[in-house]
């Protein structure tokens, strides 16, 4: 049974958090729709590129759902999703320049998201910033005047 002190009555997100979740949601829908159409029509044309677009879409969906919640588990899921997203956009971005033959068709992350106005490159950094600044543990420790680093040393 949980104690009243363990109950979290805060709203899942507000202000900049709601805008971030909206942008992630838009990218989730756009990437998912695009990848499904690409895979349904021309899967053999560029299987790696289209498969990566589907993977990116799944990551965006996961990040959207996880960022919309304040729960401890969902925040961990959000951290993992955003880190995977950052790693993906950086890796695919570099590879799309160094080995363009791997990507005969663009993915969401090709050329660091240039087809989407580089938002896929910026979005994970904003997501990381949001997760860091809105961390309930970090905010609580700051309010108590305790060092923030101590929150991660448990």
C-alpha positions in Angstrom: 0.0 0.0 0.0 1.4 3.4 -0.9 1.6 6.2 1.6 0.0 9.6 0.9 3.5 11.1 0.6 4.2 8.8 -2.4 1.2 10.0 -4.3 2.0 12.2 -7.2 -0.9 14.6 -7.9 1.0 16.8 -10.4 -0.3 17.2 -14.0 1.7 15.0 -16.5 3.1 18.0 -18.4 2.6 21.7 -18.7 3.9 24.7 -20.5 7.0 23.8 -22.6 6.4 20.2 -21.8 3.0 20.2 -23.6 4.6 21.8 -26.7 7.4 19.2 -26.6 4.9 16.4 -26.4 2.8 17.9 -29.2 5.9 18.1 -31.5 6.9 14.6 -30.7 3.3 13.5 -31.4 3.3 15.2 -34.8 6.6 13.6 -35.6 5.4 10.2 -34.4 2.3 10.4 -36.7 4.3 11.8 -39.7 7.1 9.3 -39.5 4.7 6.3 -38.9 2.5 7.2 -41.8 5.4 7.8 -44.1 7.2 4.6 -43.2 4.0 2.5 -43.5 3.3 3.9 -47.0 6.9 3.5 -48.1 7.1 -0.1 -46.8 3.7 -1.0 -48.3 4.5 0.5 -51.8 8.2 0.0 -52.3 9.8 -2.1 -49.5 12.3 -3.7 -51.8 13.4 -0.3 -53.2 15.2 0.8 -50.0 14.6 -1.7 -47.2 17.2 -0.3 -44.8 16.0 3.3 -45.2 12.3 2.5 -44.9 13.0 0.1 -42.0 14.9 2.9 -40.2 12.0 5.3 -40.9 9.7 2.7 -39.2 12.1 2.3 -36.3 12.3 6.1 -35.9 8.5 6.3 -35.9 8.3 3.7 -33.1 10.9 5.7 -31.1 8.9 8.9 -31.6 5.7 7.1 -30.5 7.4 5.7 -27.4 9.0 9.1 -26.6 5.7 10.9 -27.0 3.9 8.5 -24.6 6.7 8.4 -22.1 7.2 12.2 -22.0 3.5 12.7 -21.4 3.8 11.0 -18.0 5.6 11.9 -14.8 5.9 8.4 -13.4 9.4 7.1 -12.5 9.2 4.2 -15.0 7.9 6.3 -17.8 10.6 8.9 -17.3 13.2 6.1 -17.6 11.5 5.0 -20.8 11.6 8.6 -22.1 15.3 8.8 -21.3 16.0 5.6 -23.2 13.8 6.6 -26.2 15.4 10.1 -26.4 18.9 8.7 -26.2 18.1 6.1 -28.9 16.7 8.9 -31.0 19.8 11.1 -30.6 22.1 8.1 -31.3 20.0 7.2 -34.4 19.9 10.7 -35.9 23.6 11.2 -35.3 24.5 7.8 -36.7 22.2 7.8 -39.7 23.0 11.5 -40.3 26.8 10.7 -40.6 26.3 7.5 -42.6 24.0 9.2 -45.0 26.8 11.6 -45.9 29.7 9.0 -45.7 27.9 6.0 -47.3 25.0 7.4 -49.3 24.6 4.1 -51.1 23.2 2.7 -47.8 20.3 5.1 -48.1 19.1 5.3 -51.7 16.0 6.9 -50.2 15.8 9.3 -47.3 14.8 8.4 -43.8 13.5 10.7 -41.1 17.1 10.8 -39.8 19.0 11.1 -43.2 21.3 14.1 -43.4 20.4 14.9 -39.8 16.8 15.3 -40.6 17.3 17.9 -43.3 14.0 16.8 -45.0 12.2 17.8 -41.8 14.0 21.1 -41.3 16.6 19.5 -39.0 13.9 19.2 -36.3 14.9 15.5 -35.8 18.4 16.7 -34.9 17.2 19.3 -32.4 14.3 17.4 -30.9 16.4 14.9 -28.8 18.4 17.7 -27.3 15.2 19.5 -26.4 13.9 16.2 -25.0 17.0 15.7 -22.9 16.9 19.3 -21.6 13.2 18.8 -20.7 13.8 15.5 -18.9 16.7 17.1 -17.0 15.0 20.3 -16.0 11.6 18.7 -15.1 13.0 15.9 -13.1 10.9 15.6 -9.9 14.0 14.4 -7.9 16.1 17.2 -9.2 13.5 19.9 -8.5 12.9 18.5 -5.0 16.6 18.4 -4.2 17.0 22.0 -5.4 14.0 23.1 -3.3 15.6 21.5 -0.3 19.0 23.2 -1.0 20.7 19.8 -1.5 23.3 19.2 -4.3 21.7 17.9 -7.5 24.5 15.4 -8.1 23.4 13.6 -4.9 20.1 12.6 -6.5 21.9 10.4 -9.0 24.2 8.8 -6.4 21.6 6.5 -4.8 
